[in-house]
Each structure stands twice: as C-alpha cells, then as structure tokens.
Amino acid sequence: MTETAEEQALPIGQRIGRLFLTFFKKPLLGAFLLGMTSGFPLTIILGIMTTWLREYEIDKSTIGIFTWATLPYALKVLWAPLLDRLKLGTLSSRFGRRRSWILIVCAAMALAIWSMSQLTPESHLVAIGTLSVTIGFLSASLDILVDAYRIEVTEEKDLAHSAGMYQWGYRFANLIAGAGVFLVADQLGWSFALSLLPILVLPGLLAILWLGEPKVFEDDFLREERARHSHLSPYQLQVYEAVILPFKEFILRPHWQWILLFIVLVKFGDVMASVMTGPFLVDLGFTLTEMAIANKTVGAIAAAAGGGAGIFVWWWFDTFKALLISVIFMMVTNLGFVALSVIGADTTALAITVGLENFATGAGGTVMIAYFGSLCNLSFTATQYALLSMLSGLARGFFGGFTGIAADALSWTQFFLVSTVMAGPGLIALLILWKKDIRARNLENVTQKGDI
C-alpha cells in the first residue's frame, strides 16, 4: 500500500521518519522471526542439498530432479483450506487455530531434518529424496500458516513493512543455514552441520507465543454466503466456506485471470538461475568456504538490503512502477552469472555477481509479498494467499526439475543467457496488467469494510 495523499503532503523528513518508526511495531518484529523459521527449509532443498549432493558426485540431472521436492509449494492450495479452518481439539483450545497448526508443523519438520542429517547421499539417496519431499510438504504447509498469521496480525498500511521484515528474517536464516552449514561441514562434516538446522524452528515459535492468536475475521461477503446456504448441514457449510468461498470470492473479481497469469510467469528466469547456482559454483572450482563467504554471506547481506529497498520502492512508487522496477532488475542481474562463467573461479567476481542477484531478489520478493497480501480478503487469508504463492512457486516446483537437463545440454554461459530470456514472459504479462490498469483495489468485487 503506497502513501495516502495526506502522508504525501508531509515534509520528506517526516515521511521517512514515519517509515522507519513503523519497523518497531510488535507484529513487524514478529514477522522477522517468522521469516527465519519459514525461510530456512527451502534453503535446504535449493541451496544446501544441491551442493551436498554435488560434493558426493551425484550427477546434475539427478540434482535437478531433487528440486521437485519443492512441488508441494505448487500444490499447497489443495490442503490450505484444511489448515485454514480445521481446529486441533485441545491444542487449538489452548493456543488457537493458527498457532496450534504452526506448533505441530514445526515439530514434524525439525524431526524430518534431523533424520536426513543422519544419512549420506552415496548410501541413502532414495531415503534422502523421500525426506526432502517430506520437508518440502511441511515447509509449504508452514508457509500457508505463517503467511496467513502474518497478514492477520498486521495492519493493512504496514503490509510492505511486514513483507520486508519477513524477507529480512528469511534472508538472515539463509545466512545461518547456508553459510553456517557450509562452514561447519567443511570442518566437522555434513552430518553434524545438517543436524544443527532444526534449531531454526525456534524463532517462529517464539514469535507466535509473543504475538498471540490473531482475531477471526468475517466480512459481509462471508456472512451473506453463510445465510444463503443455511439449508446445508453444519459440516457441509464448513466445507463450503473452506473450499469453495475463497475461490468464488476471488474469481468474481473482474480481470482476475491476468493477475494469475503474471504471478505464474514472473519467476521463471529467476528460478532457472537459482536452482543451478550451487552446481555451477562447484563446477567452477569454488571451495565450500569460498561459497560460504562470497556466495552465502554476501548474498544474504545483499538480499537483506534488497528487502529494505523493496519496502521503499513499494512505499514510494505506484504499484505497477514498483513491480516493473523489480522484474527488470531481477532479469538483468542474471547476466552476472554469464560474466562469471567466462571469468571463472574469482571470489571477487562471485561476490559482486551474487550480491547484485540477491539484492534484486530481495527487493522483488518484498514487492511481490506486499502485492500478494494486498490481494487477499481477510476472511480467506490462508487459502487465497496459498493460491497466489502456489502459482508463484509453480515455476520453481515444476520447471525447476528440468533445469538440470538444460544445464547438461548447454554450456554454463548459454544456460544463464537462456535464464535471462525466460524472464521475458513475466515482463510482458506485467505490461498487459499495466495497460489494462488492473490493480488490487479494482480487483475487489466486495467493497465492505474488511476487504483489503
């Protein structure tokens, strides 16, 4: 949400001061902690695991197939209604519907990660694959819960700040999980390094205990639909509200198809590059320590800075301008990997390339998360946000599995040139949105209080 006309009339110093003071609100500090716990499992699958497997000389095509462990992100809308509405008996009575689910999922994920740390790729490749899919499923489920929780405890005007703080927590966890595991693995072995990762579920648990359970929101659309279908049994009505209404409310909005098309296409180029970054750096001859310092550490810092820049871009510019800046920047920074493939194993070039790429991804991530939040009706937060983020992850979950085949068929220079071109369809879709002037506010078919 950009500034109001009243806020824009204030002196620039006062406007910027208000922007920074917002970060100290309790829900926004909680968003940082939630980002840590929500973000690190994906780092395991797309960052740590690909490098771990390559260190054991697993071929690139197999590594690419392992990224299909992220497919649950592309399918999570299927069970989002269950997580959105189902209560867990005594646990929900004590902690609330949202928090009880988060507690259960975090515990299961910690167990799955620790179990994987006890295996080796050379002897337990199938078991590692099974556990990676399990981690992907639990991580996707946690995303459903955390996204809904974060939006529901945050004021509408602070959505961009919440997205930025979430991204900062996410990237900080990337630094700990990525660089930390590489450094520890280099000295003490992969098993011990991976066994430390379950600790990262603790920040999110601390956040939900601190912030409490969000209020249950029901708008006029939900109440009217409930009254219209009062002839249904309580169970049938619950299923109707959980499974049908979130989608019905969304597709009743004019021009909703263009939004979904843009969301599907926008990440194609970025995903293609990110999936093969680990194997690419191994093939260039970088050591784990060099990757930890130049790739993971510099990358995490740059992504955090980019996340902050994304807050400013969303706050300062019109929605379409903010999205356009983000998409073009993410597209152009893929060319850095083309240059690195020519230069070779130079740590300075690696740091610059990864720094720019992660800065662009951080800024784009904040803008996209704020944009998704602005499209959700608070009566159906978990399911609608799951739909949007699922479509955004479709490129990673499906297309990502074929990137290893493309990397085997092409040189690294050709591969990253293709990844840059693959960002084009998303850019075209955005320009169509802009031309048609399809915004969050005129996507809404319900205008009563409570719709974002």
C-alpha positions in Angstrom: 0.0 0.0 0.0 1.5 3.3 -1.1 1.3 6.5 0.9 -2.0 8.4 1.3 -2.4 11.9 -0.1 -2.3 13.2 3.5 1.0 11.5 4.2 2.5 12.7 0.8 1.8 16.3 1.9 4.1 16.0 4.9 7.7 17.2 4.7 10.1 14.5 3.3 12.0 14.1 6.5 8.8 13.5 8.5 7.6 11.0 5.9 10.8 9.0 6.0 10.8 9.2 9.8 7.4 7.6 9.9 8.5 4.9 7.5 11.4 3.8 9.8 9.5 4.1 13.1 7.0 1.6 11.7 9.6 -1.2 11.9 9.5 -1.2 15.7 5.9 -2.3 15.9 5.4 -5.7 17.6 3.8 -7.5 14.6 6.6 -6.4 12.4 9.3 -7.6 14.7 7.4 -10.9 14.9 7.4 -11.0 11.1 11.2 -11.1 11.2 11.2 -14.1 13.5 8.5 -15.9 11.4 10.6 -15.2 8.3 13.5 -17.1 9.8 11.6 -20.2 10.5 9.6 -20.1 7.3 12.5 -19.5 5.1 15.3 -21.9 6.0 13.7 -25.2 4.8 13.7 -24.0 1.2 17.3 -23.1 1.6 18.0 -26.8 2.5 16.3 -28.1 -0.7 17.5 -25.5 -3.2 20.8 -24.4 -1.7 22.3 -26.8 0.7 21.1 -30.1 -0.7 22.2 -29.4 -4.3 25.7 -28.6 -3.1 25.7 -31.5 -0.7 24.7 -33.9 -3.5 27.3 -32.5 -5.9 30.0 -32.9 -3.3 29.2 -36.6 -3.3 29.5 -36.6 -7.2 25.8 -37.0 -7.8 25.1 -36.1 -11.4 23.4 -32.8 -12.3 20.3 -34.3 -13.9 19.6 -36.2 -10.6 20.2 -33.0 -8.6 17.7 -31.2 -10.8 15.1 -33.9 -10.1 15.7 -33.4 -6.4 14.3 -29.9 -6.8 10.9 -31.5 -7.4 10.8 -31.7 -3.6 9.5 -28.2 -3.9 6.4 -29.3 -5.8 4.3 -29.1 -2.6 4.7 -25.4 -2.9 2.9 -25.6 -6.3 0.2 -27.8 -4.8 -0.3 -26.3 -1.3 -3.6 -24.7 -2.2 -5.1 -28.2 -2.2 -4.7 -28.5 1.6 -4.7 -24.8 2.5 -8.5 -24.9 3.3 -7.9 -27.7 5.8 -5.2 -25.7 7.6 -7.3 -22.5 7.3 -10.4 -23.9 9.0 -9.7 -27.2 10.9 -9.1 -27.0 14.6 -6.9 -29.4 16.6 -9.1 -30.1 19.6 -7.4 -29.3 22.9 -4.3 -27.9 21.3 -6.4 -25.3 19.4 -8.4 -24.5 22.6 -5.2 -23.7 24.3 -3.1 -21.9 21.6 -5.7 -21.0 18.9 -6.3 -22.4 15.5 -3.4 -20.7 13.7 -0.8 -21.3 16.4 -1.6 -24.9 17.1 -1.0 -25.8 13.5 2.3 -23.9 13.4 3.4 -25.8 16.5 2.6 -29.2 15.0 4.2 -28.5 11.6 7.4 -27.0 13.2 7.9 -30.1 15.4 7.4 -32.5 12.4 9.8 -30.5 10.2 12.5 -30.5 12.9 12.3 -34.3 13.1 12.5 -34.7 9.4 15.6 -32.5 9.0 17.4 -34.2 11.8 16.6 -37.7 10.3 18.0 -36.6 7.0 21.2 -35.4 8.7 21.9 -39.0 9.7 22.1 -40.2 6.1 24.7 -39.9 3.3 23.9 -39.4 -0.5 26.2 -42.3 -1.5 24.3 -44.9 0.5 20.8 -43.4 1.2 19.9 -41.4 -1.9 16.2 -42.7 -2.1 15.7 -42.1 1.7 17.1 -38.5 1.3 14.8 -37.9 -1.6 11.8 -39.1 0.5 12.8 -36.9 3.4 13.4 -33.9 1.1 9.8 -34.3 -0.2 8.6 -34.5 3.4 10.5 -31.3 4.3 9.0 -29.7 1.1 5.5 -30.6 2.2 5.9 -29.4 5.7 7.7 -26.2 4.6 4.9 -25.5 2.1 2.3 -26.1 4.9 4.2 -23.8 7.2 4.2 -21.1 4.6 0.4 -21.3 4.4 0.1 -20.9 8.1 2.8 -18.2 8.6 1.6 -16.1 5.6 -2.0 -16.1 7.0 -0.8 -15.4 10.5 1.5 -12.6 9.5 -1.2 -10.8 7.4 -3.9 -11.2 10.1 -1.8 -9.7 12.9 -0.6 -6.8 10.7 -2.4 -3.5 9.9 -3.1 -3.1 6.2 -1.0 0.0 5.9 2.0 -1.9 7.3 1.9 -4.8 4.7 5.0 -3.7 2.9 6.9 -3.3 6.1 5.7 -6.7 7.2 6.8 -8.2 3.9 10.3 -6.6 4.3 10.8 -7.7 7.8 9.7 -11.2 6.8 12.2 -11.1 3.9 14.9 -9.9 6.3 14.2 -12.8 8.7 14.1 -15.2 5.7 17.5 -14.0 4.4 19.0 -14.0 7.8 18.0 -17.6 8.1 19.6 -18.2 4.6 22.8 -16.8 6.0 22.8 -19.1 9.1 21.6 -22.1 7.2 23.6 -21.6 4.1 26.9 -20.2 5.2 26.7 -21.8 8.6 26.2 -25.3 7.2 29.0 -24.9 4.6 31.5 -23.6 7.2 30.6 -26.3 9.7 30.5 -29.1 7.1 34.0 -28.0 5.8 35.4 -28.6 9.3 33.2 -31.2 11.0 31.3 -32.9 8.2 27.9 -32.7 6.6 26.0 -34.9 9.2 26.8 -32.6 12.2 26.3 -29.5 10.2 22.8 -30.6 9.0 21.8 -31.8 12.4 22.0 -28.2 13.8 19.4 -26.9 11.4 16.3 -27.8 13.4 17.3 -25.1 15.9 15.9 -22.6 13.3 12.3 -23.5 14.1 12.6 -21.7 17.4 12.4 -18.1 16.3 9.0 -18.7 14.7 7.7 -20.5 17.8 8.9 -17.5 19.9 7.0 -15.1 17.6 3.6 -16.9 17.9 3.9 -17.2 21.6 4.8 -13.5 21.9 2.2 -12.1 19.4 -0.7 -14.4 20.4 -3.6 -15.7 18.3 -5.0 -13.3 15.6 -8.7 -12.4 15.7 -11.0 -14.4 13.5 -12.4 -12.1 10.7 -15.7 -12.5 8.9 -16.8 -9.9 6.3 -20.2 -9.2 4.8 -19.5 -11.5 1.8 -18.9 -14.5 4.1 -21.9 -13.7 6.2 -24.2 -13.3 3.2 -23.0 -16.6 1.7 -23.5 -18.3 5.0 -27.1 -17.1 5.2 -27.7 -18.0 1.6 -26.6 -21.6 2.3 -28.2 -22.0 5.7 -30.0 -25.1 4.4 -26.7 -27.1 4.5 -25.7 -29.2 7.4 -23.0 -27.7 9.7 -20.4 -30.0 8.2 -21.4 -29.2 4.6 -21.4 -25.5 5.4 -17.9 -25.7 6.9 -16.6 -27.5 3.8 -18.3 -24.9 1.5 -16.8 -22.0 3.4 -13.3 -23.6 3.5 -13.1 -25.0 0.0 -15.5 -23.0 -2.3 -15.8 -19.5 -1.0 -12.1 -18.4 -1.1 -12.0 -19.2 -4.8 -15.5 -17.9 -5.5 -14.8 -14.6 -3.9 -11.6 -14.2 -6.0 -12.9 -15.2 -9.4 -15.9 -12.9 -9.0 -13.5 -10.0 -9.3 -13.1 -8.5 -12.8 -9.9 -9.4 -14.8 -8.7 -11.8 -12.2 -7.2 -14.1 -14.9 -4.5 -11.5 -15.8 -3.2 -11.3 -12.2 -2.8 -15.1 -12.0 -1.0 -15.2 -15.4 1.5 -12.6 -14.2 2.1 -14.5 -11.0 2.8 -17.8 -12.8 5.3 -16.3 -15.3 7.2 -13.7 -13.3 9.6 -16.1 -11.5 10.7 -18.4 -14.5 14.0 -16.8 -15.2 15.0 -16.3 -11.6 14.2 -19.9 -10.7 16.2 -21.3 -13.6 19.3 -19.5 -12.4 18.9 -20.1 -8.6 18.3 -23.9 -8.9 21.7 -24.4 -10.6 23.8 -21.8 -8.8 25.2 -24.4 -6.4 26.3 -27.0 -9.0 27.6 -24.1 -11.2 29.9 -22.9 -8.4 31.1 -26.4 -7.6 32.0 -26.9 -11.3 33.9 -23.6 -11.4 36.1 -24.9 -8.6 35.0 -22.8 -5.7 35.6 -24.3 -2.2 32.9 -24.7 0.4 34.5 -21.9 2.5 34.6 -19.6 -0.6 31.0 -20.3 -1.3 30.1 -19.7 2.3 31.8 -16.3 2.4 31.2 -15.0 -1.1 28.0 -16.7 -2.1 26.0 -17.2 1.1 27.3 -14.4 3.4 27.5 -11.6 0.8 24.3 -13.0 -0.8 22.4 -12.9 2.5 23.5 -9.4 3.3 22.7 -8.1 -0.2 19.3 -9.8 -0.1 18.5 -8.1 3.3 19.5 -4.8 1.8 17.3 -5.5 -1.2 14.4 -6.4 1.1 14.7 -2.9 2.6 14.9 -1.3 -0.8 11.8 -3.2 -1.8 9.9 -1.6 1.1 10.9 1.8 -0.1 10.0 1.0 -3.7 6.5 -0.2 -2.7 6.0 2.8 -0.4 7.3 5.5 -2.8 6.1 4.3 -6.3 2.9 3.4 -7.9 2.1 -0.4 -7.8 3.0 -1.0 -11.4 6.1 1.0 -11.3 7.3 -0.9 -8.2 6.6 -4.2 -9.9 8.3 -3.2 -13.1 11.4 -2.0 -11.3 11.6 -5.3 -9.5 11.1 -7.5 -12.5 13.6 -5.7 -14.8 16.2 -5.7 -12.0 15.8 -9.5 -11.4 16.1 -10.1 -15.1 19.2 -8.1 -15.7 21.2 -9.4 -12.8 21.0 -13.0 -14.2 23.6 -11.7 -16.7 26.1 -11.5 -13.9 26.3 -15.3 -13.9 27.1 -15.2 -17.7 30.1 -13.0 -16.9 31.2 -15.3 -14.0 31.0 -18.3 -16.3 33.6 -16.5 -18.5 35.8 -15.1 -15.7 36.0 -18.4 -13.8 36.7 -19.1 -10.1 37.3 -15.5 -9.0 35.9 -14.8 -5.5 35.6 -11.0 -6.1 33.5 -11.6 -9.2 31.5 -14.2 -7.3 30.7 -11.7 -4.5 29.7 -9.0 -7.0 27.5 -11.3 -9.1 25.8 -12.9 -6.1 25.4 -9.6 -4.3 23.6 -8.0 -7.2 21.4 -11.0 -7.9 20.4 -11.4 -4.2 19.8 -7.6 -3.9 17.4 -7.8 -6.9 15.7 -11.0 -5.5 15.3 -9.4 -2.0 13.7 -6.2 -3.5 11.5 -8.2 -5.8 10.5 -10.6 -3.0 9.3 -7.7 -0.7 7.3 -6.1 -3.5 5.7 -9.3 -4.5 4.8 -10.4 -1.0 3.3 -7.0 -0.3 1.4 -7.3 -3.6 0.0 -10.7 -2.7 -1.1 -9.5 0.7 -2.9 -6.6 -0.9 -5.0 -9.1 -2.9 -6.2 -11.2 0.0 -9.6 -11.0 1.6 -9.0 -11.4 5.4 -11.9 -13.8 5.7 -10.0 -16.3 3.5 -6.4 -15.2 4.1 -4.6 -18.6 4.2 -6.3 -20.1 1.2 -6.2 -17.1 -1.1 -2.5 -16.3 -0.2 -1.7 -20.0 -0.7 -3.3 -19.8 -4.2 -1.2 -16.8 -5.1 2.1 -18.0 -3.7 1.4 -21.5 -5.1 1.2 -20.1 -8.6 4.3 -18.0 -7.9 6.1 -21.2 -6.9 4.8 -23.2 -9.9 7.9 -22.3 -11.9 10.2 -23.5 -9.1 8.2 -26.7 -8.4 7.7 -27.9 -11.9 10.1 -26.1 -14.2 12.9 -26.3 -11.7 13.1 -30.1 -12.1 14.1 -29.7 -15.8 16.9 -27.2 -15.2 19.4 -29.9 -14.7 18.6 -31.3 -18.1 19.1 -27.9 -19.6 22.4 -27.4 -17.8 23.7 -30.7 -19.1 22.6 -29.8 -22.7 24.1 -26.3 -22.6 27.3 -24.6 -21.5 27.0 -22.6 -18.3 27.2 -19.4 -20.4 24.4 -20.5 -22.6 22.4 -21.7 -19.6 22.4 -18.3 -17.9 21.7 -16.4 -21.1 18.6 -18.6 -21.5 17.6 -17.9 -17.9 17.7 -14.2 -18.6 15.4 -14.6 -21.7 13.0 -16.7 -19.6 12.1 -13.6 -17.5 10.6 -12.0 -20.6 7.1 -13.6 -20.5 6.6 -12.3 -16.9 7.6 -8.8 -18.0 5.1 -8.9 -20.9 2.3 -10.1 -18.6 3.1 -7.2 -16.2 2.9 -4.6 -19.1 -0.5 -6.1 -20.0 -1.7 -5.6 -16.4 -0.4 -2.0 -16.5 -2.1 -1.2 -19.8 -5.4 -2.6 -18.6 -4.9 -0.8 -15.3 -5.8 -4.0 -13.2 -5.0 -3.1 -9.6 -5.7 -4.7 -6.3 -8.4 -2.1 -5.5 -10.4 -2.7 -8.7 -10.0 -6.5 -8.4 -12.3 -6.4 -5.4 -15.9 -7.3 -6.0 -16.8 -6.7 -2.4 -16.2 -3.2 -1.0 -17.4 -3.5 2.6 -15.0 -2.9 5.4 -12.6 -5.8 5.9 -11.6 -6.4 2.3 -8.0 -5.3 1.5 
